[in-house]
Amino acid sequence: MRVFMWTAAVAAVLSAPFAGAQSITMDSLLKEMTSLDWLAVAPGPAYTTRQFSSYDRNSTDPNVLTEKNWFANGDRGQYLRKEKGGAGEEFVLMDADGPGVIVRFWSANANEGGIVRVYIDGAEKPAVEMPLTDMLDGRAAPFIKPLAVSLSKGWSSYLPIPYARHCKVTVSKFDIYYQINYRSYASGTIVESYSPALAERLMPQIEAAAQALAAPETAAKMPGNSSPAPYEAALAPGETQTLELTGPAAVYGITCAAGAADLPDALRGCVLEIAFDGNAPAVVSPLGDFFGTAPGINPFQSLSCGVAADGKTLYSHWVMPFQQKAVLSVTNHSKGDVTLSGGVTTAPWTWKPDSLYFHAKWRGVRDLPTRPMTDWNYLSAEGGRGRFAGVMLHITNPVADWWGEGDEKIYVDGETFPSHFGTGTEDYFGYAWCSNERFTNAYHNQPRCDGPGNYGQTCVSRFHIMDEIPWTKSFRFDLEMWHWADVRVAQSVCAYWYADGAATDNFPALDPALLSVPPVPEMKGVEGAVEGEKMRVVSVDGGKAEPQSGAAPWSRAQQMWWREGKVGDKLALAFPVAEAGRYEVMARLTKAPDYGIHKLAVNGQPVKDPVDLYHPKVIADEEQSLGVFDLAQGDNTLEIQVVGAGKKAKPGNMFGLDYLRLIKN
């Protein structure tokens, strides 16, 4: 391996780290929402971060590794207790003594939660009283977008709700999934309690924070009049280039544009290492994963890192202080030449005993079995104090079935039961219902999900900014590998945290064999099937006919879906036949609660009986024969007409075709 020096000038600008006040106000909390300096300093005043959630209460013993205990999955409708309130029955989700602050509130089905009420400091009248949908989708001040927003079916609010002595959160309807993350400050900390009057007075600051986080790529301000010092590097396979910075200082920003014949391979194969003050590297990660994107370039913009709006430039805004020296190096483990260019922004930093080093490390695994279920470790650290600040997950899923039913379990300072016990992997990452919709946000993202369903490459991230998790002795983050299917997956994480010089972690040395993008196996359908989603829509009288992914175990995880059709409306689909002849036409149709009764015909010849597609659940039904028909070479036509709906069916009149299968007579 040849080593080259990669040179850059260091910007010298006056700066000071975010100063944590001993008195916590809503205004100071709003400033934290758009700043990253304060993460690089131990909390002052001290606090813990914990979580209330609707996790399955049957999960009691980590030594009983069964679906009835440690991997129990009934995470809906769990609450602390129910009470009689002034407006009727209320279900208590959170009950915590202060001083403290709610820093995140998430739900998968806020539309089923009714009215949310937040009681501050024992008051009988709630300080917040509104539909839960309004609170978690930014529909009512002070809960405005994007501080509160629904993305990919997940509802979240990050607006801080501080309380001096006590906080209780209730809903009027209990059957919801929820997570509430909150800080508990050291006794004696002065906290300004939330009130409607305080929120109204601070609306200019709330709106300013919302405006900044709506453009997170530029929300984290660089210190002073700093400008990035440019660099350029060209790396052949096996080469390393290095940049040395002199302290005391902090890295405030890194940008990187990469060029390669195979860019995904280059971004996974080039490894970034950053070592501070002569210590072992605190950052060890494939280049793309460090910036939160894998595999390849997946545009997203978050406060801490992302891919810029130009779709090419990777950026990091993590603040990385050091006392004497920082050494940044990139080694090309890929098979081709790679060019890198960008800038590094630094500024002076006054190192104090409470300053912390930034860490970002990567681990990956191939052929991870999904049975038996396991807790897969994202990070374990001990021997010093620190703050957990987030994670990016990349998974390669060989099937369309949902891979992320698992819950996060976070143990702080020697806990034997996790103080964060989640309700599902997508819930941890801020979305819901195993949705494959892409989204980007200041604090959580899904910039890639190939599909159909959840097949292929997926990249998700969550950055713990307001809800970062401090520790003083030890930290452990596990997340269940809880997959719907019994398969083997490839997955990797890049974890981000801050810690003092005494802390150690459990990340192994990178295995060069893992520094490539895991291949995606070909998705196979039913042999001989004419897939519904591939059929051409010849005509449709009303509603919309289009492919749908992932709602049932369909062949190739997709079907042709017709919705919003009215009684009498017709849909015609063209399906190809390679050789003219007489064929028995087999069909696999979908049944569901809002599916209707339909007449079918092949090339104008009616199928004997209408089909009733009602079922209390969404299922892909057994194959059924539509009859024997004379089919021409080339396109033939399947016609569907809405007749109505069964007595038990919900409104909708929907129709779904998984596939046809032709048996020549």
N, C-alpha and C positions, 0 to 999 in steps of 0.2 A: 504493500500500500504506500503510495507516494503522498506526501503532505505538502501543501502549498499555503502561503500566507494570503489571506483575503483582507484587504485593507479598507478602512473607512475612517473618516474624521468623526470625532465625538462632539456633538453639540454641547455647549456649555451654557446652561440657562439656570436662573435662580428658580428654586422650587422647594416646597416643603410638603411632607406627607400630610394627609387628611388628619386633622387633630380631633380625636374623640373626646367630646365634652362629657363631664361628669353628670350634667343635667341633660336628659333626653327629651327633646321636643319633637313635635310632628314636623316642624321645619327642618330640624337637623336630620331626621329620617328621610325626608324628601331629597335632601342633598346627597345622601348615601345612594339613592336609586340610580344616579347618573355618574357616580364617581367610583374609581377603582383603587385610589391611593390607600384608603383606609384598610383594605384587605391585607396589605403588606405590613401591618402593625398588629400586635396582640390586642384583643378587645380591651377597651378602657372606657367605661366601667365594664367589668367582666360580666358575661352572661352565658347561658346555655341555650341551644336551639333544639326544640323537640317538636313532636307531631301528634295531633289527634287525628284518627282516621276511622273509617268503617271497616277495617280489616276483620277477617273472620276470627271471632273470639275462641274458636276451637283450637287455634294455633297457640299452644301453651308450652310445649316441651320440645326444644331443639334436638333432643335425643330420640324423638319418635318421628321418624322421617316418612310419614304417610300422608295421604290426602285427607285423612280424617283428623290429623293433628297439624304438624308443622307446615304442611303444604295445603292446608284447607283453603278453599277458594270461594266461600260464601261471603264475599266482601261487600255486600249491599244490605242496606237497611240496619246496620249496626249503629247504636248510639249509646250514650252514657246512662240516660234515664229519661223518663217522661214526667212532666209537671203540668199542673193546672195554672195557666197564666190568665191575665186579664182578658185576653182575646180567645181563650179556650186552651186546648191541649197543645203543649209545646214539647219538642223532642230536643234534649240537650246534646249538642255535638262537642262542645268544649266547655271546661270549667277549670280555670287556672287562677291561682293567686299571683298578684303582682309583686314588684313592678315588672312590666313586660310589654310586649307589642306583638300583634298578629302581623306576620310578614308575607303570608301566602295563603290563599283560600282557593281550593280547586274542587270541581265536581264533574262527573260524567253526565249527570242528568239533572241539572239545575232546574229544568222545566218541571220536574216532579217534586221539588222541594218546598213549594208553597212560599210562605213569608219567612224571611230570615230576620232575626232580631239579635242585636248585640247589646248586652247590658254591661255597663262600665261602672266599676267601683261600687257594686251593690245597689245601684239605683233601680227603682221599680219600673221606671220608664226607659225603654230601650233608646240608646243613642243612634242606632241604625235600625230602621224598620221599613222593609221594602220587599218586593218579590225577589227571590234568590236569583232569578234570571237577570234582573236589573243590576244587581250587585256584581255578578260575575261576567256580564257581557258589556259593561261600560255604558249602560242605558240611562243611568241617573247619577247626577252629581252627588258626592265628589268622586264616585266610581266611574271615571271616564276612560275612553279608549286612548291608548292601548294599555293603560295601567290595569284595566280590567277588560278582558276580551275572550271570545270563544273562537278556538282554532281547531280544525280537524276534530270537531265534536267534543272537545274538552273546554270547560269553562274555568277561567282563572282570574283572580284579582291579586295584585301585588301592592295595592295601596296600604300603607302601614296604618294600623289602628292601635295606638299606644294606650296603656292603662296604668294607673299608679298603684292600685290595691287589688283589683280583681277584674276578671273578664269572663262572661258567660255568653255562649252563642247557641241559639236555638233555631229550629225550623218548625213550621206548622205541619209539614208532611215528612214522614221519616224514611221512606223507601228510596234512599239515594246512596250513591257512592260519594265519599268526600274525603278531603285531606285539609287540615289546617296546621300550618307551620307557624311557630311562635317562639319568641325569645323570652327568657326569664332572667332578669338582671339581678346582680348581687344586691343583697339586702341593704337598704339605705340609699340606693340610687334614686334620684329624683326624676320622675317621669311625668310629663305633661299629658294628662288624659285627653283622649279624643272626645269631642262633642260636636254637634251639628254647627254651633256657632263658630268653633275653632276651624272646622273644615271650610265654612263659608268665608271666613276671614283669610284663609290661606289658599283660596281658589286660584289666585294668580300664580302662586308657587306650584300648585298641583297641575295647572295647565301648562306651566313651563316644563315640568318634568315629563308630562305626557308628550309635549311637542318634541322634546329631546329624544325620548325613547321611541318615537315614531320614525326616527332616522338614526338608529343606534350606531351605524358606521361612523358617524361624526359626533355622537353624544359625549364620548369620553374625551374631554379636552386635554390637549397636550399642555405641559407647563410653559408659562411665559411666552416668549416669542420663538419657541423652538422650531426647528425644521429638520427633517431627516437627513442624516449623512448617507450619501448614496454608496452602493456597492454593486459590483458585477462579479460573477464567478462562472467558470466553465469547468465541469467535472466529467472526466472520463470514468468508465467503470473502475471501481476500486480506489478512486482518488478522494482526498479529504482537503477541504479548504477551511481556514480558521481566521477568526476575527477576535482581537483582544481589545478590551475596553478597560480604562483606568478609573478607579473610584477615589473617594466615595461618590457613588452615583446610582442612578436607577435607569433601567431600560423602560421607556414608556410606550414605545411603539416599534413594531417590525412590520414591514411590507415585503412581499415576495411575489414575483412573477416568474413562473418556471416555463422552460421550453424543452420539449423532448419529442421524439417520434412516437413514443407510447407514454402519454402524460400520466394516466392512472398508475402505470408501473413505476414511473419516475417518482411520483409523489409518495408512493408506498415504499419504494426502494431506497430513497435518499433519507438518511437518518440525521436529525438535528440533535445536537448535544449542547447544553449550556452548563458550564461549571462556574461556581461563584467562590471567590476567596480561597482557592486552592483545594476545595473539597471535591469529592466525587461528583460527577455531573448530576444536577438536580432536574434537568430536562433531558429526557432520552425518549425520542419519539420519531416515527416516520414523519416526514415534513408535512404532508397533507393532513394527517391525523392531528398534529399539533395545532393546526389552524382550524380544526373542527370539520374537515371535509374528507369523506372516504366512501368508496374509492373515487379517485379523480376529483374534478372540479364540480361541486354542487353548490350553486350560488345561494347564500343566506347571509343575513346581516344581524349580528348580535352585538351587545355592548362590549364583550371581552374579546371576541375574535370573529372571523367570518371571511367571506369572499365578497369583495367590493362590488359595487353596482355595475362595474364594467365587465363582470363575469370572468375576470382573469386574475386579478390581483388578490392574493391572500393577505390578510392583515391580523395582527395581534395587538391588543391594547392592555394586556396583562402588565401590571407594574412589577418590575423585578429589581429590587435594591441589592447593593453589594457594597462592601467596605473598601477592598483594595483592587480587585480585578475580577472581570467576567470574561470567560473564554467561550465564544460561540464557534461551533464547528459543524460542517455538513459533510457526511461521507456518502458517496454514491455506491450503493449495493445493487443497483439495477443493472440491466444488461446493455443499456445504451448511454450515449452522451447526454448530459443535462446542462442547461444554462440557467442561471439564477440572477435576478436583478431586483433591486428595491432600495429600501432605506431603513436605517436604524436610528430611532430618536432616543436620546438620553438627556438627563439633567442631573445636577448635583442632588444628593440625598444625605441628610444628616443621620448617620447610623446611630441608633440608640439601643439600649438593652431590649426594648420591646419590638424592634424591627424583625421581620421574618423573611426568609428566602422563598422565592417562588419555585414550585415543582410542577412538572408535567411529565408523566411517564405512561408508557404503552405496554400492554400485554395482549397476546393473541393466542388463539387455540384453533386447531383444525379437528374435524371429526369428533366434535363434542357430542356425546350421546344425550338424548333428551329423556331417556329412561334408564335407571330410575331418576326421579327428580332430584336436583341438587341445588345448593346455594353456591353460586359462582362468585368468587371474591373479586371485587373491583379495586380495593385498596385496603391494606392494613398498615398502620404506622404506630410507633411507640417510642418511648424514651425522651420525649420532648413535647412542647406545646405546638399547636398549629390550628389551621382553619381549612376545612374542606370547601372547595369553591366550584366543583362541577365535574362533569364527565361527558365525553362523546362516545357513543356506541355505534359500531359498524357490525352488521350481521349479514351473513350469506345464507339464505333460507332455501332449501331444495324443493320445498312444496309451497302451495298457496295458503296452507293452514296457518293460523295465528301462532307466532312463536313467543309472544310476550305476555303470557298470563301471570308471570311471576311477580312477586312483591319485593320491594327493597327492604332491607333489614340493616339498620345502622346502629352500631354500638359505640358509645362514647365513654371513655375513662373507666373501662373495666365492667361496663354493664353486662349482666348475664341475660337480660331480655332487652331487645332493641327499643330505643326511645323513638325511632322512626320505624314503623311497620306499615308498609304500603298496601295498595289495593290492586296493583297491576303495573307492568312495565310501562305501558303507554301512559298510565296515570302519573307515574313518576316523571315522565318526560313531558307532561302537560297536555296531552291530547286524550282520546278516549275511543272505546269501542273498536279497537284494532284497526282504526281508520288508516287508509293508505293515502289520504290527501296530504299533499306537501304544504308546509307552512314555514314562515320565519317570523321571529320575534326577538326582542332584546334579550330575553332570558331563556327561551326554549324553542327548539326547532325540529322539523323533520324535512330536511332539504332533499332527501332522496327516498323513494320507495317504488321499486320498479313495477311490481305487480306482474300478472293479475293477482288480486288478493294481496297477500304479503310474501309472494314468491320473489326470489332474486335478492338484489342488493338493497339494503336499507341503512340509512344513516340518521341518527337522532342525537340530540344534545340537550343538556340542561345545565345552565350556569347558575350556581348558587351565589347570588349577589346579596340581595336583602336577606335571603334565607340560608346564608352560609352557616357552617356548623363548626364552632370552636371545640377544641379539646385541650386538656392540660396534661394528660398522661398517655392516652392511647385512643386510637380511632380504627374502626373496622366497618367496611361497607360490603355487604353481600347482596346479590340480587338473584332470586330464584330462576333457574332454567326450567320454565314451566311451559312446555309446548303442547299444542293440541295433538300433534302427531308424534309417533315413535320413529324418529329419524336422527340423523347426525347433521350438525350445523357447524359452520365456522363463524367465530365472532372475535372481536377485539374491542378494547376500550382504551381511551386516553383520559386519564384522571388528572385533575388540576387541584393543587392545594398549596397552602403556605405553611411553613414550619420553621422552627429555630434550628440552630446548628446541631442540637443534640438529638433530634428526631431521626429515626431510621424507618425504612419502608421495606415491603416484601416483594418488590418487583424483581423478577429474574433478569439476567442479561438477555438482550435481544437475540433471538435465534434467527440467523440470516435466512433460514428456510421458510420463515413465516413472512418475510418481507416481499411479498408479492400479493396481488389481488386474488382471493380465492375464486376459482371458476364456479360458474352456476350450471348445475346439471340441466339438461334439456327437460322441459316439462312435457310429459306424455299424457295424451288423452286416451279415451276408449278406442281400442283398435277398430278401424273401419268406420268410425263415426264421422258424420257430416256435421261439424260443429255449428250450433245455432248462432253463436256470436259472429261467425264468418259469413253467414248468409246475407245476400243483398236484399235490402228492403225495396220491393217493387213498388208498393203503394201502401199508404196508411190513411184511413179516413179521418181519424182524430187521435189525439194523444201523441206519444213519442215512443218510437221503437229504437233501441240501441243496445250495445253490449253492456252487461253488468258483471262485476267481479266479486267473488268472495263471500256471498251471503249464504251459500249452501255448498255441499261437496260435489260440484259439477265437474264434468270432464274438462280438463285444462282450466278449471277454476273460473269458468265464465259461462254465461248464457245469453240468449237474445231475450230482452226484457221489453214488454209492451205495457205501458201504464197510461192512465188518464183516458182510456177509451170508454165511450158511452155505448149503451145498448144499441145494437144495430151496426156499430162501426166495424170496419173490416181492415185486416192487415194481410198483405201478400208478401211472402218471402220466396226468393229464388234459391234452389239448391241444385248443385251440379250432379250429373250422372255421366259416368265415363262411357258406358256402352248401353245402347237401347235394349229394352227387354221388359219382362214381367217380374216385378219385385214385390216382396212383402216389405212394407215400410214400418219399421219399429221406431218409436219415439220415447224419449225420456223427457218428461215435463216437470216443471216445478210446481209445488203446492205451498200455500202460505195463507195466513189469516185474511189477507185482503185480495186474494186471487178469485176470479169469477168463474162462471160457466160459459163454455165456448163451443161453437160448432167448428169442425175442421173439415177441410176438403183438400184433395190432392189433384192438381190439374183439373179442377172443377168438379171432380167426383166426390160426393160427400162421404165422410166417415160415418159409420152407421149411427153412433150415439154421441151426443154432446159430452164433453168432459168437464167434470166439476173439480176445480183445482183448489178447493178450500182444504186447509189443514191448520190446526192450532199453532204449528210451528213451521218455519221455513225449511222445506225438505226438497231434495231431488228424488222424485218418485221412482218406483220400479219401471223398467222398460215396459211399454205396452204396444201391441200391434194396432196400427191404424187400418190395416187391411192390405189386400194385394192389388197392385195398380200397374198399368202399362206406362212405362216411363221412357221418354225420348232421350237420345244422346244430347248432352248440353244441359241448359237450364230447364228445370221443372219448377212447379209452383206449389207451395203449401199456403193455404188460405185459412185465416182464423177470423171468426165473427163473434162479437160479444153478444151473449144471450141474456145474461143477468148475473145474479149472485145467489149463493145458497143462503139459507136462513141464518146460519151462524157466522157467515162471512162479514168482515168489515167492509166499508165502502172502498172501492178501488177498481174492481173488475180487471185486475192485472192478469197478464199471461206471461209465462216464461218457458222457453224451449232450450233445454240443455243440448240435445243433439238428435239427429235422425240416424238410423242405421239401416242399410238396404241389404236385404237377403234375396238373391236372385233365385227365382223359381225354375 
